[in-house]
């Protein structure tokens, strides 16, 4: 029997497969097997409870904000998410925050530490964007290009392509 994984298990059964002689049997005569062969039938079964837990984790959406959830402005999580989704620049600049490897590696419980991490991420991203802006401005003023991802010349490089 195969080892089950966290989300699936394999159910294997032995199946008899009779082997018959060539040709059709005579009228009103039964087909008689000349040999019995054995095969394996496998079925993959999903562990629905574990899969559902994983789907919920994968469906987690992390938002870092300094807007109060309570108070005079009363921003709900839904309103913050809608505002966030309407901003293309934020989506492009902070999409790495949605990566499972990044989010699942964080084990911050205290609000002040989460806020500090958010500040560090924002400042880091600001520096990243300033590097891109400086590169693009310099290339534009000199009317030159640099090799991009696929070695094609570009005048709008990203900071990632220069790393």
Z-matrix of the N, CA and C atoms (Angstrom, degrees):
N
C 1 1.462
C 2 1.526 1 109.04
N 3 1.325 2 116.74 1 136.31
C 4 1.459 3 122.20 2 -179.96
C 5 1.526 4 109.88 3 -73.17
N 6 1.331 5 115.16 4 150.38
C 7 1.461 6 120.32 5 178.19
C 8 1.521 7 109.43 6 -71.20
N 9 1.316 8 117.82 7 132.88
C 10 1.478 9 118.67 8 177.59
C 11 1.525 10 110.32 9 -73.35
N 12 1.335 11 115.83 10 150.75
C 13 1.463 12 120.88 11 173.94
C 14 1.526 13 107.36 12 -95.71
N 15 1.301 14 115.67 13 -178.45
C 16 1.462 15 119.14 14 -179.88
C 17 1.531 16 111.94 15 -66.48
N 18 1.334 17 116.96 16 -25.42
C 19 1.457 18 120.18 17 -173.59
C 20 1.530 19 114.56 18 -117.28
N 21 1.324 20 117.83 19 -14.58
C 22 1.465 21 120.72 20 -176.73
C 23 1.522 22 110.59 21 -142.29
N 24 1.314 23 114.27 22 157.60
C 25 1.451 24 119.35 23 170.30
C 26 1.525 25 107.70 24 -138.71
N 27 1.292 26 115.18 25 153.53
C 28 1.450 27 121.85 26 -175.95
C 29 1.521 28 108.37 27 -107.61
N 30 1.314 29 116.08 28 126.10
C 31 1.455 30 121.20 29 177.40
C 32 1.523 31 107.42 30 -109.12
N 33 1.334 32 116.07 31 116.27
C 34 1.459 33 121.14 32 -176.10
C 35 1.518 34 108.45 33 -116.19
N 36 1.334 35 115.88 34 133.90
C 37 1.465 36 120.83 35 176.46
C 38 1.523 37 108.68 36 -129.39
N 39 1.333 38 114.66 37 151.73
C 40 1.458 39 120.66 38 176.85
C 41 1.525 40 107.34 39 -88.80
N 42 1.339 41 115.25 40 132.23
C 43 1.454 42 121.31 41 -176.38
C 44 1.532 43 108.91 42 -119.44
N 45 1.333 44 115.79 43 132.28
C 46 1.460 45 119.97 44 175.35
C 47 1.523 46 108.99 45 -79.44
N 48 1.322 47 115.70 46 133.60
C 49 1.461 48 121.43 47 179.07
C 50 1.531 49 107.70 48 -126.77
N 51 1.337 50 117.83 49 97.88
C 52 1.468 51 118.72 50 -179.25
C 53 1.527 52 110.73 51 -67.43
N 54 1.330 53 116.36 52 142.44
C 55 1.463 54 121.96 53 176.22
C 56 1.525 55 107.87 54 -107.98
N 57 1.317 56 115.68 55 125.97
C 58 1.459 57 122.27 56 -175.50
C 59 1.526 58 109.77 57 -103.94
N 60 1.333 59 116.24 58 157.11
C 61 1.470 60 118.69 59 175.44
C 62 1.525 61 109.68 60 -69.22
N 63 1.313 62 115.56 61 162.58
C 64 1.460 63 119.95 62 179.30
C 65 1.518 64 110.90 63 -68.79
N 66 1.313 65 115.09 64 152.78
C 67 1.460 66 120.89 65 176.32
C 68 1.516 67 112.98 66 89.57
N 69 1.341 68 114.32 67 177.27
C 70 1.468 69 121.21 68 -179.97
C 71 1.518 70 109.24 69 -93.72
N 72 1.333 71 116.44 70 149.04
C 73 1.473 72 117.79 71 174.89
C 74 1.530 73 110.03 72 -73.18
N 75 1.305 74 115.59 73 158.92
C 76 1.468 75 120.26 74 177.91
C 77 1.515 76 109.16 75 -65.41
N 78 1.335 77 116.19 76 160.90
C 79 1.468 78 120.95 77 179.78
C 80 1.524 79 110.40 78 -54.35
N 81 1.335 80 115.41 79 140.65
C 82 1.460 81 124.37 80 177.60
C 83 1.532 82 112.09 81 56.86
N 84 1.307 83 116.68 82 30.02
C 85 1.462 84 119.36 83 178.59
C 86 1.537 85 108.04 84 -123.24
N 87 1.313 86 116.21 85 141.88
C 88 1.466 87 121.22 86 -179.96
C 89 1.516 88 110.20 87 -77.21
N 90 1.324 89 115.30 88 150.28
C 91 1.466 90 119.80 89 172.21
C 92 1.514 91 107.83 90 -79.30
N 93 1.307 92 116.39 91 124.73
C 94 1.460 93 120.28 92 179.96
C 95 1.521 94 108.83 93 -111.07
N 96 1.330 95 116.23 94 128.91
C 97 1.464 96 118.09 95 179.21
C 98 1.528 97 111.23 96 -70.41
N 99 1.319 98 115.14 97 147.18
C 100 1.466 99 119.18 98 176.82
C 101 1.522 100 111.02 99 -97.67
N 102 1.322 101 116.15 100 -16.91
C 103 1.460 102 120.13 101 178.08
C 104 1.520 103 108.52 102 -157.56
N 105 1.306 104 114.44 103 160.43
C 106 1.463 105 119.88 104 177.12
C 107 1.531 106 107.15 105 -116.92
N 108 1.316 107 115.33 106 122.31
C 109 1.453 108 120.59 107 176.27
C 110 1.521 109 107.80 108 -109.99
N 111 1.308 110 114.97 109 157.54
C 112 1.453 111 119.64 110 -177.88
C 113 1.519 112 109.55 111 -123.35
N 114 1.303 113 114.31 112 141.20
C 115 1.459 114 120.74 113 178.76
C 116 1.519 115 109.42 114 -133.13
N 117 1.294 116 115.16 115 175.21
C 118 1.459 117 121.27 116 178.75
C 119 1.518 118 109.50 117 -112.67
N 120 1.306 119 115.42 118 137.51
C 121 1.454 120 121.79 119 173.51
C 122 1.522 121 106.70 120 -115.94
N 123 1.319 122 116.47 121 125.18
C 124 1.460 123 120.30 122 -177.36
C 125 1.522 124 110.03 123 -118.72
N 126 1.313 125 114.69 124 142.03
C 127 1.463 126 120.84 125 177.69
C 128 1.527 127 107.71 126 -133.29
N 129 1.320 128 115.72 127 130.97
C 130 1.462 129 120.98 128 178.22
C 131 1.518 130 107.90 129 -94.00
N 132 1.327 131 115.94 130 121.52
C 133 1.466 132 121.19 131 -179.68
C 134 1.517 133 109.29 132 -110.69
N 135 1.308 134 115.56 133 133.97
C 136 1.463 135 121.26 134 -177.80
C 137 1.520 136 110.13 135 -87.96
N 138 1.321 137 116.64 136 137.83
C 139 1.457 138 122.18 137 171.10
C 140 1.530 139 105.62 138 -84.38
N 141 1.315 140 115.90 139 94.24
C 142 1.466 141 120.87 140 -171.20
C 143 1.517 142 113.19 141 -63.62
N 144 1.330 143 117.40 142 -35.96
C 145 1.461 144 120.43 143 -179.26
C 146 1.530 145 110.68 144 -65.14
N 147 1.331 146 116.92 145 -46.57
C 148 1.466 147 120.70 146 179.39
C 149 1.527 148 110.67 147 -67.32
N 150 1.319 149 117.24 148 -39.29
C 151 1.461 150 120.82 149 179.41
C 152 1.522 151 110.83 150 -64.63
N 153 1.306 152 117.05 151 -40.25
C 154 1.458 153 120.83 152 179.63
C 155 1.532 154 110.71 153 -65.40
N 156 1.350 155 116.81 154 -40.43
C 157 1.467 156 120.12 155 176.02
C 158 1.529 157 110.13 156 -60.47
N 159 1.326 158 116.81 157 -42.68
C 160 1.465 159 121.33 158 -179.18
C 161 1.530 160 110.53 159 -65.93
N 162 1.320 161 116.82 160 -38.91
C 163 1.468 162 120.09 161 177.93
C 164 1.526 163 110.83 162 -62.69
N 165 1.321 164 116.04 163 -39.25
C 166 1.471 165 119.64 164 179.28
C 167 1.522 166 110.64 165 -66.13
N 168 1.335 167 116.42 166 -39.93
C 169 1.462 168 119.74 167 178.12
C 170 1.524 169 109.63 168 -65.29
N 171 1.335 170 116.66 169 -44.83
C 172 1.463 171 120.94 170 -179.79
C 173 1.521 172 110.87 171 -65.76
N 174 1.320 173 117.49 172 -26.58
C 175 1.454 174 121.41 173 -179.83
C 176 1.516 175 112.87 174 -84.84
N 177 1.320 176 116.62 175 0.80
C 178 1.461 177 121.05 176 179.33
C 179 1.520 178 109.59 177 -67.43
N 180 1.304 179 117.36 178 135.90
C 181 1.460 180 122.30 179 -179.56
C 182 1.517 181 107.49 180 -122.27
N 183 1.321 182 116.65 181 116.14
C 184 1.461 183 121.29 182 -176.67
C 185 1.520 184 109.64 183 -95.08
N 186 1.327 185 116.11 184 128.86
C 187 1.459 186 121.98 185 175.96
C 188 1.526 187 108.63 186 -125.49
N 189 1.319 188 116.11 187 128.47
C 190 1.458 189 120.76 188 173.50
C 191 1.516 190 106.86 189 -105.69
N 192 1.311 191 116.05 190 125.93
C 193 1.456 192 120.23 191 -179.87
C 194 1.519 193 109.47 192 -150.16
N 195 1.306 194 116.22 193 156.18
C 196 1.463 195 120.06 194 174.78
C 197 1.524 196 110.71 195 -107.27
N 198 1.323 197 117.15 196 14.37
C 199 1.463 198 122.20 197 178.29
C 200 1.525 199 108.12 198 -82.25
N 201 1.307 200 115.98 199 132.64
C 202 1.463 201 119.98 200 179.53
C 203 1.524 202 111.15 201 -67.78
N 204 1.314 203 115.54 202 135.95
C 205 1.463 204 120.22 203 176.37
C 206 1.522 205 110.20 204 -77.99
N 207 1.312 206 115.93 205 -22.00
C 208 1.463 207 120.70 206 179.55
C 209 1.525 208 108.29 207 -125.76
N 210 1.288 209 116.06 208 155.61
C 211 1.456 210 119.17 209 177.36
C 212 1.511 211 111.63 210 126.06
N 213 1.344 212 114.90 211 -157.31
C 214 1.459 213 119.38 212 -174.54
C 215 1.523 214 112.68 213 -71.37
N 216 1.335 215 117.53 214 -36.23
C 217 1.464 216 119.70 215 -178.24
C 218 1.522 217 112.31 216 -80.13
N 219 1.309 218 117.23 217 -29.38
C 220 1.470 219 123.16 218 176.11
C 221 1.532 220 113.82 219 46.33
N 222 1.300 221 117.32 220 67.30
C 223 1.464 222 121.91 221 175.60
C 224 1.520 223 108.92 222 -89.83
N 225 1.312 224 116.45 223 117.77
C 226 1.460 225 119.71 224 176.50
C 227 1.525 226 108.61 225 -81.06
N 228 1.324 227 116.01 226 163.37
C 229 1.468 228 120.57 227 177.81
C 230 1.524 229 110.11 228 -59.12
N 231 1.333 230 116.73 229 -37.02
C 232 1.463 231 120.46 230 179.83
C 233 1.530 232 111.16 231 -65.41
N 234 1.336 233 116.79 232 -42.39
C 235 1.464 234 120.27 233 -179.37
C 236 1.533 235 110.29 234 -66.70
N 237 1.322 236 117.46 235 -39.52
C 238 1.466 237 121.39 236 178.09
C 239 1.528 238 109.54 237 -64.14
N 240 1.339 239 116.62 238 -43.51
C 241 1.464 240 120.89 239 179.36
C 242 1.526 241 111.26 240 -62.68
N 243 1.332 242 117.48 241 -43.00
C 244 1.468 243 120.68 242 178.92
C 245 1.539 244 110.78 243 -62.41
N 246 1.325 245 116.61 244 -43.68
C 247 1.462 246 120.78 245 178.14
C 248 1.517 247 110.23 246 -61.78
N 249 1.317 248 116.24 247 -42.79
C 250 1.457 249 121.75 248 179.34
C 251 1.525 250 111.47 249 -61.63
N 252 1.324 251 116.46 250 -44.98
C 253 1.464 252 121.19 251 -177.59
C 254 1.527 253 112.37 252 -65.05
N 255 1.329 254 117.19 253 -24.22
C 256 1.465 255 120.82 254 -179.17
C 257 1.526 256 112.49 255 -80.83
N 258 1.330 257 117.27 256 -5.75
C 259 1.460 258 120.39 257 -175.78
C 260 1.516 259 109.92 258 -108.56
N 261 1.319 260 116.10 259 102.10
C 262 1.463 261 121.77 260 -176.50
C 263 1.530 262 111.65 261 -63.20
N 264 1.309 263 118.17 262 -41.08
C 265 1.467 264 121.36 263 -177.90
C 266 1.517 265 111.99 264 -60.50
N 267 1.314 266 116.39 265 -40.75
C 268 1.459 267 120.11 266 178.67
C 269 1.516 268 109.73 267 -65.94
N 270 1.313 269 116.08 268 -43.07
C 271 1.472 270 120.10 269 179.08
C 272 1.520 271 110.29 270 -58.01
N 273 1.312 272 116.94 271 -45.10
C 274 1.456 273 120.85 272 -178.11
C 275 1.528 274 111.27 273 -69.17
N 276 1.314 275 117.06 274 -40.94
C 277 1.460 276 120.78 275 -174.86
C 278 1.522 277 114.36 276 -79.14
N 279 1.304 278 117.80 277 -27.10
C 280 1.459 279 119.76 278 -175.59
C 281 1.527 280 113.21 279 -117.76
N 282 1.314 281 117.19 280 19.33
C 283 1.469 282 119.42 281 -178.64
C 284 1.522 283 112.35 282 -63.45
N 285 1.323 284 118.17 283 -24.92
C 286 1.461 285 120.75 284 178.89
C 287 1.527 286 112.02 285 -62.64
N 288 1.331 287 117.14 286 -21.87
C 289 1.467 288 120.06 287 178.97
C 290 1.522 289 112.27 288 -67.06
N 291 1.320 290 117.76 289 -19.65
C 292 1.458 291 121.40 290 -179.97
C 293 1.522 292 112.04 291 -85.54
N 294 1.319 293 117.06 292 -8.72
C 295 1.450 294 121.34 293 -178.55
C 296 1.525 295 109.70 294 -67.06
N 297 1.333 296 116.53 295 127.90
C 298 1.468 297 121.39 296 -179.48
C 299 1.518 298 112.16 297 -54.77
N 300 1.301 299 117.22 298 -40.28
C 301 1.465 300 120.27 299 -177.34
C 302 1.519 301 111.07 300 -65.38
N 303 1.313 302 117.67 301 -34.21
C 304 1.458 303 120.42 302 178.62
C 305 1.527 304 110.94 303 -74.79
N 306 1.327 305 116.28 304 -50.65
C 307 1.464 306 121.07 305 -175.13
C 308 1.524 307 111.39 306 -67.89
N 309 1.333 308 117.87 307 -43.24
C 310 1.466 309 120.41 308 -177.66
C 311 1.524 310 112.68 309 -71.30
N 312 1.336 311 117.64 310 -14.99
C 313 1.457 312 120.67 311 178.88
C 314 1.528 313 111.31 312 -84.82
N 315 1.321 314 117.59 313 -7.29
C 316 1.469 315 121.10 314 -179.40
C 317 1.523 316 110.58 315 -89.87
N 318 1.320 317 115.12 316 130.70
C 319 1.464 318 119.33 317 177.90
C 320 1.526 319 108.91 318 -130.12
N 321 1.302 320 115.65 319 56.70
C 322 1.453 321 120.88 320 179.87
C 323 1.515 322 109.32 321 -100.50
N 324 1.323 323 115.34 322 128.70
C 325 1.463 324 119.17 323 -179.05
C 326 1.522 325 111.73 324 -110.45
N 327 1.307 326 116.54 325 -37.23
C 328 1.456 327 119.48 326 -175.75
C 329 1.529 328 110.75 327 -77.23
N 330 1.322 329 117.55 328 134.08
C 331 1.469 330 121.37 329 -178.33
C 332 1.526 331 113.51 330 -57.22
N 333 1.343 332 118.15 331 -35.99
C 334 1.460 333 119.58 332 -178.84
C 335 1.533 334 111.31 333 -67.34
N 336 1.328 335 117.50 334 -32.76
C 337 1.466 336 120.34 335 178.18
C 338 1.531 337 110.89 336 -74.19
N 339 1.321 338 116.17 337 -37.80
C 340 1.463 339 119.91 338 176.88
C 341 1.530 340 109.76 339 -63.74
N 342 1.337 341 115.99 340 -42.36
C 343 1.465 342 120.74 341 178.30
C 344 1.522 343 110.75 342 -63.91
N 345 1.327 344 117.53 343 -40.58
C 346 1.466 345 121.39 344 178.57
C 347 1.529 346 110.55 345 -63.68
N 348 1.319 347 116.74 346 -42.49
C 349 1.464 348 119.92 347 177.97
C 350 1.531 349 110.18 348 -62.46
N 351 1.323 350 116.68 349 -41.84
C 352 1.466 351 120.14 350 177.75
C 353 1.518 352 111.80 351 -59.89
N 354 1.321 353 116.67 352 -41.25
C 355 1.463 354 120.81 353 178.69
C 356 1.527 355 110.50 354 -64.37
N 357 1.325 356 116.83 355 -44.20
C 358 1.474 357 120.74 356 179.49
C 359 1.523 358 110.38 357 -61.92
N 360 1.323 359 116.96 358 -43.23
C 361 1.469 360 120.61 359 -179.93
C 362 1.528 361 110.07 360 -63.77
N 363 1.326 362 117.42 361 -42.87
C 364 1.464 363 120.21 362 -179.69
C 365 1.529 364 112.19 363 -65.18
N 366 1.328 365 116.65 364 -43.40
C 367 1.469 366 119.99 365 179.10
C 368 1.524 367 110.21 366 -65.72
N 369 1.331 368 116.98 367 -40.83
C 370 1.465 369 120.90 368 177.74
C 371 1.524 370 110.81 369 -60.68
N 372 1.307 371 115.25 370 -43.14
C 373 1.468 372 119.48 371 -179.08
C 374 1.529 373 110.69 372 -68.25
N 375 1.321 374 116.79 373 -35.88
C 376 1.462 375 120.52 374 176.89
C 377 1.527 376 110.05 375 -61.94
N 378 1.328 377 117.90 376 -44.55
C 379 1.466 378 121.84 377 177.66
C 380 1.521 379 110.23 378 -62.03
N 381 1.322 380 115.92 379 -41.54
C 382 1.472 381 121.66 380 178.53
C 383 1.527 382 110.41 381 -58.14
N 384 1.334 383 115.80 382 -46.93
C 385 1.465 384 120.37 383 -179.07
C 386 1.533 385 111.00 384 -67.93
N 387 1.344 386 118.04 385 -34.49
C 388 1.460 387 120.68 386 177.57
C 389 1.530 388 111.01 387 -65.93
N 390 1.328 389 116.83 388 -36.68
C 391 1.473 390 120.68 389 175.84
C 392 1.528 391 109.23 390 -61.28
N 393 1.339 392 116.19 391 -47.99
C 394 1.472 393 119.87 392 179.20
C 395 1.527 394 111.08 393 -59.91
N 396 1.331 395 116.38 394 -44.71
C 397 1.464 396 120.89 395 -178.40
C 398 1.536 397 110.55 396 -61.92
N 399 1.328 398 116.27 397 -43.07
C 400 1.467 399 120.03 398 -179.66
C 401 1.532 400 110.53 399 -65.02
N 402 1.338 401 116.82 400 -42.82
C 403 1.466 402 119.74 401 178.49
C 404 1.517 403 111.21 402 -61.82
N 405 1.318 404 116.63 403 -47.35
C 406 1.459 405 121.02 404 -176.52
C 407 1.530 406 111.25 405 -66.52
N 408 1.333 407 116.62 406 -39.65
C 409 1.468 408 120.12 407 178.61
C 410 1.515 409 110.69 408 -63.73
N 411 1.337 410 116.48 409 -43.63
C 412 1.465 411 121.09 410 179.57
C 413 1.525 412 110.94 411 -63.09
N 414 1.325 413 117.23 412 -44.01
C 415 1.466 414 120.67 413 179.18
C 416 1.527 415 111.18 414 -64.59
N 417 1.338 416 115.97 415 -38.89
C 418 1.464 417 119.85 416 -178.98
C 419 1.522 418 110.91 417 -68.49
N 420 1.332 419 117.26 418 -42.13
C 421 1.472 420 119.53 419 -179.01
C 422 1.531 421 111.77 420 -68.80
N 423 1.336 422 117.48 421 -31.60
C 424 1.471 423 120.95 422 178.36
C 425 1.523 424 112.68 423 -91.27
N 426 1.329 425 115.83 424 -4.52
C 427 1.469 426 121.95 425 -177.28
C 428 1.536 427 111.75 426 51.55
N 429 1.320 428 114.69 427 49.57
C 430 1.474 429 121.28 428 179.01
C 431 1.516 430 109.90 429 -124.12
N 432 1.329 431 115.84 430 174.29
C 433 1.465 432 122.13 431 178.59
C 434 1.530 433 109.24 432 -134.06
N 435 1.308 434 114.96 433 166.20
C 436 1.474 435 122.18 434 173.97
C 437 1.519 436 108.03 435 -130.04
N 438 1.331 437 117.83 436 159.23
C 439 1.474 438 119.28 437 177.51
C 440 1.529 439 110.71 438 -66.44
N 441 1.330 440 115.91 439 135.08
C 442 1.464 441 121.31 440 179.21
C 443 1.519 442 111.18 441 -94.91
N 444 1.337 443 116.19 442 -156.47
C 445 1.471 444 122.19 443 -177.99
C 446 1.516 445 112.13 444 -55.37
N 447 1.299 446 117.28 445 -50.09
C 448 1.457 447 121.15 446 -175.83
C 449 1.530 448 111.12 447 -101.60
N 450 1.339 449 116.30 448 29.88
C 451 1.467 450 124.10 449 178.97
C 452 1.518 451 113.68 450 61.74
N 453 1.323 452 117.62 451 16.18
C 454 1.466 453 120.74 452 172.40
C 455 1.527 454 107.23 453 -86.16
N 456 1.318 455 117.85 454 142.55
C 457 1.469 456 119.31 455 -179.09
C 458 1.537 457 111.59 456 -65.43
N 459 1.324 458 115.51 457 137.92
C 460 1.463 459 120.84 458 178.46
C 461 1.520 460 109.90 459 -139.01
N 462 1.317 461 116.25 460 147.41
C 463 1.462 462 120.34 461 175.14
C 464 1.530 463 110.55 462 -107.21
N 465 1.345 464 116.35 463 6.04
C 466 1.468 465 121.24 464 177.16
C 467 1.535 466 109.78 465 -128.49
N 468 1.331 467 117.38 466 64.66
C 469 1.465 468 119.08 467 -179.03
C 470 1.526 469 111.14 468 -74.15
N 471 1.315 470 115.06 469 157.71
C 472 1.467 471 120.40 470 173.07
C 473 1.522 472 107.88 471 -98.87
N 474 1.302 473 116.49 472 160.83
C 475 1.465 474 120.12 473 177.97
C 476 1.523 475 109.92 474 -64.18
N 477 1.323 476 116.92 475 -28.61
C 478 1.460 477 120.94 476 -179.08
C 479 1.533 478 111.22 477 -67.58
N 480 1.322 479 118.24 478 -35.97
C 481 1.474 480 120.80 479 -178.50
C 482 1.509 481 111.17 480 -70.55
N 483 1.307 482 119.05 481 -20.83
C 484 1.456 483 121.32 482 -179.28
C 485 1.511 484 112.18 483 -90.13
N 486 1.319 485 117.81 484 -8.11
C 487 1.477 486 120.72 485 -179.12
C 488 1.507 487 111.04 486 -73.17
